[in-house]
Amino acid sequence: MNASSKLVGAMILAYTDTIMANHRKMQNRVKVLRQERGWAQAQLAERAAISRAAVSAIEMHRLTPSVEAALALAGAFDCSVEELFGLSTSSGPARAWAWSGAMEPCRYWHARLGDRTLLYPVEATPLGVSEHDGVFRDGRLVTKGHITPEETLIMACCDPAASLLAREYSRSSGFRLLVFPRSSQEALTLLGRGVIHVAGVHLSTADYGSGNANSVKARLSGGFNLLRAGRWQEGLALGPGVSVRSVRSALRADLRWVGRESGSAARQCLDELLANRPAPRRLARDHRGVAEAVRCGWADIGVCLQLVSEEAGLRFLDVREEAYDLCYAASAEADPRIRALLRVIRSAAYRALLDDLPGYESSGAGEVVSVN
């Protein structure tokens, strides 16, 4: 037996002794690494040339691996035996995909939520292309970035100005804010699953202040806080050839509408406007999608925020003012990343940025309401 095998043998003996004595915890990352790679036990068994029953028993701590099995498993994972079975006071946070959709190769971001580190497939965000934290390739996760999971805050919302918040948050706090474009209801669903820190919600008009709280109660029950992020104007973006001058005349006119997906506040507004009329067949994913459809002539009219309508050079008719809130778990209020978010929303610098945007208003920004 060579020196390397003797060392591995000594580690395995130490592993056995610690289990028997229950003195120090020996880490066993076989199951964690297998699940990270999306392998079934049979696939790992084939790669390591051991039985599936042996893989199962090792994962459940019912079988201490032999020197040969430990080397084979480490080879299958392309890691050292120390990484797989080394001494540790804790096994470290588990890593898992936040949602499905990861393909190989796949760039990913990571963030710590509770006792888990979640991985997020890279997608288009309001900030454009952002540096990724690693790549999933050939069944392996390869970390590349320099930002740790503990430095990352994950938000899902449909705010087209979320990039301003993300930049100010990064500049003033040193943390990173990743924003995933999702409707209000989609964001609340992700928050309820525990895979994001913050959900942007605008499911009420500004003069019906409890609407967002009622929506959170209906979907998540209690134990959450709502941080007021501001107010904005939602209404109708009109194509260049549309001559209507009021919302009422727009509803009477024979116009091609572009809609929004079910669960979005814009769809809620559209359904109220159209009453019993059929919803549009053409749907846009977000506010900018509506404005782009109208600007390019694919539709004559659609519901979106004033900001994106003006960005697209379109005429805009006000329909309603909405309260925009950021929802997070009350149990996370001591998290440094959440505390930093509150400071940014309440800062004079951010409020000034918000007030300069068409249709936005910072009135009430920073107020927190508990949802129990």
VMD Tcl script that draws the C-alpha trace (Angstrom):
set ca {
  {0.00 0.00 0.00}
  {1.49 3.38 -1.02}
  {1.68 6.46 1.20}
  {-1.46 8.04 -0.31}
  {-3.53 4.91 0.29}
  {-2.22 4.65 3.84}
  {-3.30 8.24 4.48}
  {-6.78 7.55 3.09}
  {-6.94 4.37 5.18}
  {-6.09 6.34 8.29}
  {-8.85 8.84 7.48}
  {-11.41 6.08 7.04}
  {-10.39 4.52 10.37}
  {-10.73 7.95 11.99}
  {-14.15 8.28 10.37}
  {-15.22 4.96 11.89}
  {-13.85 5.87 15.31}
  {-15.68 9.21 15.36}
  {-18.98 7.64 14.44}
  {-18.59 5.01 17.15}
  {-17.49 7.51 19.78}
  {-19.90 10.25 18.59}
  {-17.22 12.70 19.68}
  {-16.47 14.88 16.65}
  {-18.70 14.93 13.60}
  {-17.11 13.60 10.41}
  {-18.61 15.10 7.30}
  {-20.05 12.83 4.63}
  {-20.90 14.91 1.55}
  {-21.70 12.03 -0.80}
  {-25.45 12.71 -0.94}
  {-25.01 16.51 -1.17}
  {-22.55 16.29 -4.07}
  {-24.67 13.67 -5.84}
  {-27.79 15.81 -5.64}
  {-25.90 18.92 -6.75}
  {-24.99 17.07 -9.93}
  {-28.50 15.74 -10.45}
  {-27.38 12.12 -10.35}
  {-29.45 9.17 -9.16}
  {-27.77 6.74 -6.77}
  {-27.47 4.23 -9.63}
  {-25.62 6.80 -11.76}
  {-23.11 7.50 -8.99}
  {-22.70 3.77 -8.41}
  {-21.88 3.26 -12.09}
  {-19.37 6.14 -12.13}
  {-17.63 4.88 -9.00}
  {-17.90 1.20 -9.97}
  {-19.56 0.23 -6.68}
  {-23.06 -1.07 -5.97}
  {-26.08 1.17 -5.64}
  {-26.80 -0.45 -2.28}
  {-23.33 0.60 -1.11}
  {-23.96 4.18 -2.22}
  {-27.25 4.25 -0.31}
  {-25.69 2.77 2.84}
  {-22.75 5.23 2.76}
  {-25.12 8.20 2.30}
  {-27.18 7.06 5.29}
  {-24.05 6.53 7.45}
  {-24.85 2.81 7.71}
  {-21.69 1.76 5.94}
  {-18.15 3.04 6.38}
  {-16.54 3.11 2.92}
  {-13.44 1.07 2.30}
  {-10.27 2.78 1.13}
  {-11.03 1.67 -2.43}
  {-14.65 2.89 -2.27}
  {-13.64 6.27 -0.81}
  {-11.07 6.78 -3.56}
  {-13.59 5.70 -6.21}
  {-16.28 8.08 -4.92}
  {-13.82 10.97 -4.73}
  {-12.75 10.19 -8.29}
  {-16.36 10.20 -9.49}
  {-16.90 13.64 -7.95}
  {-13.45 14.85 -9.07}
  {-12.64 15.98 -5.53}
  {-10.30 14.86 -2.77}
  {-11.21 12.29 -0.13}
  {-10.67 15.05 2.45}
  {-13.39 17.14 0.78}
  {-15.73 14.15 0.78}
  {-15.09 12.69 4.25}
  {-12.84 15.17 6.07}
  {-13.22 16.15 9.72}
  {-15.57 19.06 10.26}
  {-17.46 20.65 13.12}
  {-20.39 21.00 10.72}
  {-21.24 19.73 7.27}
  {-21.73 23.26 5.96}
  {-24.84 24.64 4.24}
  {-26.59 22.41 1.73}
  {-26.63 23.62 -1.87}
  {-29.58 23.17 -4.22}
  {-31.14 24.80 -7.28}
  {-33.73 27.44 -6.38}
  {-35.90 26.37 -9.32}
  {-35.72 24.07 -12.31}
  {-34.31 25.08 -15.66}
  {-30.60 24.45 -15.16}
  {-29.05 23.05 -18.32}
  {-25.46 22.10 -19.00}
  {-23.48 24.22 -19.30}
  {-25.29 26.71 -17.05}
  {-23.98 29.86 -15.43}
  {-25.38 30.43 -11.96}
  {-25.55 32.89 -9.07}
  {-25.66 31.82 -5.45}
  {-27.21 33.20 -2.26}
  {-27.62 32.07 1.33}
  {-31.19 31.65 2.58}
  {-31.43 30.31 6.12}
  {-29.28 27.20 6.38}
  {-29.15 26.64 2.60}
  {-27.09 28.01 -0.25}
  {-29.34 28.21 -3.30}
  {-28.19 28.32 -6.91}
  {-29.98 30.48 -9.50}
  {-29.62 29.89 -13.25}
  {-28.45 33.15 -14.84}
  {-31.18 34.98 -16.76}
  {-31.89 38.46 -18.09}
  {-32.31 41.00 -15.27}
  {-32.90 44.78 -15.12}
  {-29.13 45.18 -14.65}
  {-28.34 43.43 -17.93}
  {-25.43 40.99 -17.92}
  {-24.09 40.53 -14.38}
  {-21.04 38.58 -13.30}
  {-21.90 34.96 -12.53}
  {-20.69 33.04 -9.49}
  {-19.97 29.75 -11.19}
  {-20.74 27.31 -13.98}
  {-22.53 23.96 -13.88}
  {-20.84 21.77 -16.47}
  {-20.35 18.00 -16.88}
  {-22.28 17.39 -13.68}
  {-19.98 19.66 -11.64}
  {-20.40 23.04 -9.98}
  {-17.33 25.21 -10.54}
  {-17.24 28.40 -8.48}
  {-15.68 31.33 -10.34}
  {-16.91 34.59 -8.81}
  {-15.71 36.48 -5.75}
  {-19.09 37.34 -4.18}
  {-20.13 34.99 -1.39}
  {-23.69 33.66 -0.89}
  {-23.89 35.65 2.37}
  {-23.34 38.88 0.41}
  {-26.26 38.35 -1.99}
  {-29.90 39.45 -1.60}
  {-32.46 37.92 -3.99}
  {-35.54 39.87 -5.07}
  {-38.32 39.04 -7.54}
  {-40.47 41.89 -8.85}
  {-41.72 43.64 -11.99}
  {-40.39 47.13 -11.15}
  {-38.75 48.42 -14.36}
  {-36.63 50.78 -12.23}
  {-35.29 48.01 -9.99}
  {-31.82 48.50 -11.48}
  {-31.61 51.89 -9.73}
  {-32.32 50.23 -6.40}
  {-29.80 47.45 -7.09}
  {-27.02 49.92 -7.95}
  {-27.70 52.16 -4.96}
  {-27.91 49.10 -2.71}
  {-24.54 47.83 -3.92}
  {-22.92 51.25 -3.71}
  {-24.05 52.05 -0.18}
  {-24.06 48.61 1.49}
  {-21.39 46.51 -0.19}
  {-23.93 43.72 -0.68}
  {-25.27 42.58 -4.04}
  {-28.95 42.72 -5.03}
  {-30.05 40.34 -7.78}
  {-33.45 41.14 -9.27}
  {-35.46 38.47 -11.11}
  {-38.31 39.81 -13.28}
  {-41.53 38.23 -11.98}
  {-45.15 39.32 -11.55}
  {-46.43 40.15 -8.07}
  {-48.13 36.78 -7.62}
  {-45.15 34.86 -8.99}
  {-42.89 36.75 -6.59}
  {-45.11 35.92 -3.61}
  {-45.14 32.26 -4.61}
  {-41.32 32.18 -4.67}
  {-41.19 33.94 -1.30}
  {-43.58 31.39 0.16}
  {-41.33 28.59 -1.10}
  {-38.38 30.19 0.68}
  {-36.23 30.61 -2.43}
  {-36.04 34.43 -2.50}
  {-35.55 37.05 0.21}
  {-37.88 39.78 -1.09}
  {-41.00 39.92 -3.29}
  {-42.14 43.12 -4.98}
  {-45.92 43.53 -4.73}
  {-48.34 46.04 -6.28}
  {-51.77 44.49 -6.09}
  {-53.63 47.50 -4.66}
  {-54.32 51.10 -5.56}
  {-52.64 53.83 -3.54}
  {-55.92 54.81 -1.86}
  {-56.55 51.20 -0.84}
  {-53.46 50.81 1.29}
  {-54.31 47.43 2.81}
  {-54.64 45.73 -0.57}
  {-51.05 44.49 -0.70}
  {-51.31 43.23 2.87}
  {-54.52 41.38 2.04}
  {-52.83 39.78 -0.97}
  {-49.92 38.61 1.18}
  {-52.32 37.20 3.80}
  {-54.28 35.34 1.16}
  {-51.18 33.69 -0.30}
  {-48.71 33.41 2.56}
  {-50.68 33.81 5.81}
  {-48.80 35.78 8.47}
  {-45.23 36.32 9.55}
  {-44.22 38.82 6.87}
  {-43.42 42.52 6.67}
  {-44.27 44.99 3.93}
  {-41.73 47.73 3.25}
  {-43.23 50.62 1.29}
  {-40.94 51.27 -1.70}
  {-42.98 54.06 -3.25}
  {-45.96 54.73 -5.49}
  {-46.33 54.80 -9.27}
  {-48.78 55.54 -12.06}
  {-50.24 52.70 -14.11}
  {-52.24 53.38 -17.21}
  {-52.53 53.03 -20.97}
  {-49.68 53.33 -23.47}
  {-51.02 54.46 -26.85}
  {-49.56 53.76 -30.28}
  {-48.47 56.67 -32.53}
  {-51.62 56.48 -34.68}
  {-54.10 56.27 -31.81}
  {-55.99 59.55 -31.41}
  {-58.16 58.83 -28.35}
  {-57.94 61.41 -25.54}
  {-59.41 59.58 -22.55}
  {-59.59 56.15 -21.00}
  {-63.31 56.01 -21.71}
  {-62.84 56.76 -25.41}
  {-60.02 54.22 -25.59}
  {-62.37 51.53 -24.26}
  {-65.00 52.45 -26.88}
  {-62.55 52.47 -29.78}
  {-61.76 49.49 -31.99}
  {-58.15 48.97 -30.90}
  {-55.75 46.02 -30.77}
  {-54.85 45.39 -27.13}
  {-51.76 43.68 -25.77}
  {-52.35 41.94 -22.44}
  {-50.33 40.66 -19.50}
  {-50.09 37.23 -17.90}
  {-52.49 36.17 -15.16}
  {-51.19 37.09 -11.70}
  {-49.73 40.44 -12.67}
  {-51.12 43.72 -11.36}
  {-51.27 45.05 -14.93}
  {-53.55 42.14 -15.83}
  {-55.69 42.93 -12.78}
  {-56.00 46.54 -13.99}
  {-56.73 45.41 -17.56}
  {-59.47 43.01 -16.45}
  {-61.12 45.80 -14.47}
  {-61.04 48.08 -17.52}
  {-62.33 45.52 -20.00}
  {-64.98 44.19 -17.57}
  {-66.72 41.27 -19.31}
  {-64.89 41.60 -22.60}
  {-62.44 38.82 -23.59}
  {-58.85 39.31 -22.53}
  {-56.32 40.04 -25.33}
  {-54.78 37.00 -26.98}
  {-51.35 38.60 -27.32}
  {-49.55 38.74 -23.97}
  {-46.38 40.56 -22.89}
  {-44.14 39.32 -20.09}
  {-43.58 42.69 -18.38}
  {-44.21 46.44 -18.55}
  {-41.47 47.04 -21.10}
  {-42.84 44.19 -23.21}
  {-46.20 45.99 -23.41}
  {-44.57 49.28 -24.40}
  {-42.40 47.56 -27.01}
  {-45.41 45.79 -28.56}
  {-47.21 49.12 -28.90}
  {-44.14 51.00 -30.13}
  {-43.44 48.40 -32.83}
  {-47.04 48.39 -34.05}
  {-47.93 44.85 -32.93}
  {-50.69 46.40 -30.77}
  {-52.39 49.78 -30.47}
  {-52.77 49.96 -26.71}
  {-51.79 48.21 -23.47}
  {-51.55 48.61 -19.69}
  {-48.11 49.49 -18.29}
  {-46.34 51.99 -16.06}
  {-45.89 55.61 -17.09}
  {-42.11 55.25 -16.91}
  {-41.81 52.64 -19.66}
  {-44.44 54.36 -21.80}
  {-42.41 57.58 -21.81}
  {-39.16 55.67 -22.37}
  {-40.73 54.21 -25.53}
  {-41.91 57.66 -26.69}
  {-45.58 56.77 -26.34}
  {-48.53 58.85 -25.19}
  {-49.87 57.79 -21.78}
  {-53.27 57.97 -20.10}
  {-53.39 57.64 -16.29}
  {-55.67 54.93 -14.93}
  {-54.64 54.59 -11.27}
  {-51.91 55.22 -8.75}
  {-50.56 52.07 -7.08}
  {-48.73 51.35 -3.86}
  {-45.54 49.36 -4.41}
  {-44.27 47.30 -1.45}
  {-41.39 44.92 -0.80}
  {-42.42 41.83 1.18}
  {-39.99 39.80 3.30}
  {-40.22 37.30 6.15}
  {-40.44 38.93 9.58}
  {-37.95 36.34 10.82}
  {-35.35 37.85 8.44}
  {-35.57 41.42 9.72}
  {-32.25 41.03 11.59}
  {-30.48 39.83 8.43}
  {-27.80 42.44 7.57}
  {-28.88 42.33 3.93}
  {-32.50 43.16 4.81}
  {-31.40 45.90 7.22}
  {-29.27 47.37 4.43}
  {-32.31 47.33 2.12}
  {-34.34 49.33 4.64}
  {-31.56 51.90 4.95}
  {-31.36 52.36 1.18}
  {-35.14 52.71 0.70}
  {-35.19 55.33 3.48}
  {-32.15 57.23 2.22}
  {-32.46 60.71 0.73}
  {-30.28 59.66 -2.20}
  {-32.58 56.85 -3.29}
  {-35.78 58.82 -2.70}
  {-34.41 61.63 -4.90}
  {-33.68 59.12 -7.67}
  {-37.22 57.77 -7.42}
  {-38.89 61.19 -7.49}
  {-37.10 62.06 -10.73}
  {-38.70 59.12 -12.57}
  {-41.89 59.76 -14.60}
  {-44.90 58.52 -12.66}
  {-42.94 57.56 -9.52}
  {-43.29 59.09 -6.06}
  {-41.32 58.32 -2.90}
  {-44.12 59.33 -0.52}
  {-44.25 56.88 2.39}
  {-41.11 55.05 1.27}
  {-39.47 53.23 4.17}
  {-42.62 52.60 6.20}
  {-42.96 49.00 7.43}
  {-46.24 47.18 8.12}
  {-46.48 43.73 9.73}
  {-48.71 41.12 8.11}
  {-49.92 38.68 10.79}
}
mol new
graphics top color blue
foreach p $ca { graphics top sphere $p radius 0.5 }
foreach p [lrange $ca 0 end-1] q [lrange $ca 1 end] { graphics top cylinder $p $q radius 0.2 }
display resetview
